[in-house]
Amino acid sequence: MLHFRNGLAALALAAAMLGAQGAAAQGTLRIGMTAADIPLTTGQTDQGGEGMRFMGYTVYDALINWDLSSADKPSVLVPGLATEWAVDPEDNTKWTFRLREGVTFHDGSPLDAETVVWNLDKLLDESAEQYDPRQAAQGKSRIPAVAGYRAVDEHRLEIVTSEPDATLPYQLAWIMISSRANWEAQGKDWEKVAAHPSGTGPWKLETFVPRERAELVPNTDYWDAARVPKLDRLVLIPLPEPNARAAALMSGQVDWIEAPAPDTIPAMKGNGFVISSNALPHNWTWHLSRLEGSPWNDINVRKAANLAIDREAMSALLGGLMIPAAGFVTPGSQWFGTPEFKVTYDIEAARALMAESGFGPDNRLKVKALISPSGSGQMLPLPMNEFIQQSLAEAWIDVEFMVVEWNQMINLWRAGAADAAVEGAQSINFSYFIQDPFTGFIRHLDCNLIAPNGTNWGHYCDDEMQALFDRIKTTFDPAEQDEVLRRTHEKFVNEALFLMVTHDVAPRAMSPRVQGYVQAQNWYQNFSSITMAE
Amino acid sequence: MLPVAFGVSVVCFMLVQIAPGDPLTAIMPVDATAEQQAAMRAAYGLDKPVPVQYLVWVGNLLQGDMGRSIATGRPVAAEVFGAVGNSLLLAATAALIAFPLGSFLGFLAGYFRDTILDRAVTAVSITGVSVPNYWLGIVLVIVFSVRLGWLPSMGAGPGGSQDWHWDWAHVRHLVLPAATLAVVPVGIVARTVRALAGDILSTDFVQALHAKGMSRIDVLHHVARNAAATALSVMGLQLGYLLGGSILIETVFNWPGSGFLLSNAIFQRDLPLLQGTILVLAMFFVGMNLVVDVAQAAIDPRIRRS
């Protein structure tokens, strides 16, 4: 009898151990990033959207986070380290944020309003002991509205803006909150913090080898139970060369790669790998010079160019990995609205518009465009631009390219159409993030942001558009603000202010062992729901 | 060596200065205002005239400070020497494959000149020199990593280069990049040794050695000694190329060496890192030439006398 009981007890113990193992052992996910280095780990990340995706929203939180839970609808803002926020109805420059209680950093120190103030000083106050030029370089330009801030009490924070600005919540979604106690424990040295960072996010950085790998483990005490990681470990490996990424996936050295080259995708699918993609707030457009004498000042020419491109044919060129533009933002965006001008392919309509403006087969329009052979978010720029060149030629627009390397292209983008360095180019092909009202709308056409003061490359300035931008900034009700954004987008499209071409779909290739991934319509992603099948 | 170092420092500083582009693009969002860009430019000293920037750089260099990478903020010296260490590992392994194999093949071809063996070795060596090694690397990856799954396609070990151990789990990461890197020097060394061996074998002193009744092995020993000085100088140069010229191989295999570092620094216009890496590699090359000169003199008394 004793033997039988002992046997039962042993079986029960073994079953319990197996069960516990089954619950905890959800595997290791190894990701090949496109970045050449591990993104900055101290809080405010570098390496653009990829940096925030892998080292921002994993290790850290913002006061206001992006909702990364759904693949089916555009991503929106949700409470992060702040549970609620409101603008003062009497003084629209004054905002109050209530912080989430009971949140601790990975080092165990508590989150409070003073820590958030300390974080803002880290980016904005050059005299502060914790001011970090590297994080400031990444973060300062993301929160242009912030003019002042203070801790009201332990869990309440006040932020004052330089002028009423209802886009502040979107701006704050950029700002990652790192631990003051950890910075002090690391001798107030950001270099040491880089190897041992501490945020409040769902992942903790355990191992960090610059340029080679970062290993993250779950923060089991994460405040949002839905985002507590199921994996045992997340390994990030910089693999900037597309062929090396593809080979690493197909030889089993990584389980997931970002941005597989389109020509490798059929081979990957043929070998059982899964290609995940979804709408992304990304834009691949031509910006048009609106300086005096530019041919793009003629709305007929702008509309004709938009009607001359067969985007479905271009999609075939990219193996279907693009969303043909129907406007400036993605067709499923909450800000798309109902523009009257339909961005579609209609070469006859394009020619009719060109003829109306005096152009024809014997009087062709010549334009010069800046393009780059590669670059961030550029997809396949050379074949895509050659496709556009051939398409526009059908509408009697002859395009001469000026090809520059991507780093130099960024300089020319910042310099603007009037700068001598662009050598008279009237258009520039650029690709970028359009996730919030500023990056999606304001920065491209605001009169105050004409290059080199900002990235209004074409020197566009229009009173009606400026009034819409002002309304975006002064409409504090999110639903009403969305309505203003829809009106703004309708004007973008109806006046064909850009050559609207395509949106990327953020393709990523992964092993069929990767389970439970939901690709949010966002530049950032949630890795907490993922498990690895045996 | 000092004048060479000065020349190298000027050239590498000016080369990266005249290239279009801006290091700030790597560290600031494109929306950064002109004012914020100006402040950052001043913080990194990029607003100063180029000669002043050069003098500051050289001044710091003389004090052992190579500056900090603009893109990563980490000390350039740590970045460069860490990467050079990884490249040395790769280059030395490739050299260990290439130099004995190239010498053996070259000697065979030289000894059996104008035979089928000679033609076969010549074909192999010309192929080795002519095939783009990054293409060969990709083909080897497809065959041995993707298709056969025998060898890893990237990285310097399962835990990265800082965790390097001399065991199969790590060494297997070295096989494909080192073999790919070895292909060009095999061809060059084989061609050089073939020519040397062929020439020396037809000289009068070799005929005299044969006439004296010396054994074939002893004659070959004399031939090898006579060929060694020139072959050594070629190998020394090749070792320099292996260390500094492996940008494409390190990129294809994601090997964390100086070539990979250089490639990333170029794309990011990371001036301090670029200058530091080029300088260290150039000085290594200069140092290697010096070592080869000394070694040549030690081996060949004719050079010592001259």
Contacts between the chains, C-beta under 8 A, distances in Angstrom:
chain1	res1	chain2	res2	distance
A	36	B	264	4.2
A	36	B	267	7.2
A	36	B	268	7.5
A	37	B	71	7.2
A	37	B	72	6.1
A	37	B	264	7.0
A	40	B	72	8.0
A	40	B	73	7.9
A	46	B	26	7.6
A	46	B	27	6.4
A	46	B	71	7.6
A	48	B	29	7.6
A	133	B	40	7.4
A	133	B	43	5.6
A	134	B	27	6.9
A	134	B	73	4.9
A	137	B	27	4.9
A	137	B	28	5.0
A	137	B	32	7.5
A	137	B	36	7.9
A	137	B	40	5.7
A	138	B	27	7.4
A	138	B	28	7.4
A	138	B	29	6.7
A	140	B	32	7.7
A	140	B	36	6.1
A	141	B	28	7.0
A	141	B	29	5.3
A	141	B	31	5.3
A	141	B	32	4.3
A	141	B	33	6.5
A	141	B	36	5.7
A	142	B	29	7.0
A	144	B	33	7.8
A	190	B	73	7.8
A	191	B	73	7.3
A	191	B	74	7.3
A	209	B	159	7.9
A	209	B	160	4.4
A	209	B	161	7.5
A	209	B	162	5.3
A	209	B	163	8.0
A	210	B	72	6.7
A	210	B	74	6.3
A	210	B	79	7.6
A	211	B	256	5.6
A	211	B	260	7.8
A	211	B	261	7.5
A	211	B	264	7.8
A	212	B	155	7.3
A	212	B	156	7.3
A	212	B	160	3.9
A	212	B	161	6.3
A	212	B	162	7.4
A	212	B	256	5.4
A	213	B	159	7.6
A	213	B	160	5.0
A	237	B	155	7.2
A	237	B	254	7.9
A	238	B	254	7.9
A	239	B	154	6.7
A	239	B	254	5.6
A	240	B	251	7.8
A	240	B	264	7.1
A	241	B	251	5.1
A	241	B	252	6.6
A	241	B	254	6.8
A	243	B	138	5.9
A	243	B	141	7.9
A	243	B	252	6.8
A	244	B	153	7.0
A	244	B	154	5.3
A	244	B	251	7.2
A	244	B	252	6.0
A	244	B	253	6.9
A	244	B	254	4.9
A	247	B	138	7.7
A	247	B	141	4.6
A	247	B	142	7.2
A	247	B	145	5.8
A	247	B	146	5.9
A	247	B	153	4.0
A	247	B	154	6.8
A	248	B	153	5.5
A	248	B	154	4.9
A	248	B	155	8.0
A	248	B	254	7.3
A	250	B	145	7.7
A	250	B	146	4.5
A	251	B	141	7.4
A	251	B	145	3.8
A	251	B	146	5.2
A	251	B	149	6.3
A	251	B	152	6.6
A	251	B	153	4.6
A	252	B	149	6.9
A	253	B	145	7.9
A	253	B	152	5.6
A	253	B	153	6.2
A	253	B	154	6.2
A	253	B	155	7.0
A	404	B	20	7.5
A	405	B	20	7.0
A	405	B	21	6.8
A	406	B	267	8.0
A	407	B	20	7.7
A	407	B	21	3.8
A	407	B	22	6.8
A	407	B	25	5.3
A	407	B	26	8.0
A	407	B	267	6.9
A	407	B	268	7.6
A	407	B	269	5.5
A	408	B	20	4.4
A	408	B	21	5.0
A	408	B	22	8.0
A	410	B	22	7.3
A	410	B	25	4.4
A	410	B	30	5.9
A	411	B	20	7.5
A	411	B	21	6.7
A	411	B	22	5.1
A	411	B	25	6.9
A	413	B	30	6.3
A	414	B	30	6.5
A	414	B	34	8.0
A	414	B	37	7.6
A	432	B	30	7.2
A	438	B	31	7.9
A	439	B	31	7.4
A	443	B	31	5.8
A	452	B	34	4.8
A	453	B	33	6.4
A	453	B	34	5.8
A	454	B	31	6.8
A	454	B	33	6.7
A	455	B	30	6.1
A	455	B	31	5.8
